[in-house]
Amino acid sequence: MEPPSAPAHRGHVLWQTVLLAVSLLTFWNLPTTTQLIIESVPVNAAEGTDVLLLLYNVTEDLLGYGWFRGEKVENSQQIASYLVSSQLNVPGPAYSGRETIYANGSLLLQNVFQNDAGYYTILVIMNHFSSEAASGQLRVFPKLPTPVVTSNNLSPVEHEDTVVLTCEPETQNTTYTWWINNQSLPDSARLELSEDNRTLTLLHVTRNDTGPYVCETQSPVSAGRSDPFTLNVLWQEITPALSTGAIVGIVVGILVAVVLVAALGCFYFLARIKSHSCLQNNRVRCPPASTPGHGPSGSSVSLASQSDPKPAVPIYQELLHSNRDIYCGLNHKADVASSFLPRNAS
């Protein structure tokens, strides 16, 4: 009767046979067959996720599998081996503790990192010790952080400063896209993009370049969009300079106004002096201050007022008319009237 350890012993012997077959085959760079196919699920893996290298077109007459890092079967790059009869995973030199081989030959990699990216090769051993090999590629990309727009000048001066906007951080396999006022970049000679579109240069900024600016990043596994960034462009109102002709015109206008005011003042002053002089020269002919209707009988003024009554001349007429007849007309008529009176009349 066979001891209980016999099945395990036979499994161990079989596994040693598989390892021997694998070690013998490591001296050849096995070509990838068209029968075996390796597919990465997902095709592009995000860092920190699990990836399955799915194996297709596997025959049923199998002894075991062996997975290797790279495109060659090398003992130093062996991740693990799987014996179909015992369903055991035996780790190899390149085993990290995150790999598992399934019965169908597929390889599961958990919590992948960027350094896990690359080619993987499977060696399939049949019971008659014939073998097939195939290689497949694993792509791993980092999850993109939320981008941030930075500027080399927070307060640029209009028409003087050039501003460089940068989308941070810099990551590999990333596409950068810029938006201004929720629209794509317009065609402008003052807008320049770097080769990777990560930096945007604004030449000689104007007040219309305030933004807001948004940077968008995209990779095969994720995408991100920055918060809006607004430029604080410094500018000032520039009053157009007056031409020489305008300045001369203003000065001439002021001088003319001054001359006119002075002329009106002189005219008014001379008119007042002339009026005062007229009254002084004809004082003897002017009526004395008395109550109307009670003046001396036979006075020349009374006779003149009776013969030719004339209303008092308003003051504004004195200012507008400088004719001496206006100021002294009453006295002149009084002289004429008195000439008809007898010289001895009292």
Beta strands, then each sheet from edge to edge (+ up, - down):
strand 1: 37-41
strand 2: 44-46
strand 3: 51-56
strand 4: 62-69
strand 5: 78-83
strand 6: 88-91
strand 7: 99-101
strand 8: 107-109
strand 9: 118-126
strand 10: 131-141
strand 11: 148-151
strand 12: 163-168
strand 13: 175-180
strand 14: 183-184
strand 15: 191-193
strand 16: 199-202
strand 17: 213-218
strand 18: 223-225
sheet 1: 1+ 3- 8+ 7-
sheet 2: 2+ 10+ 9- 4+ 5- 6+
sheet 3: 11+ 12- 16+ 15-
sheet 4: 14+ 13- 17+ 18-
end
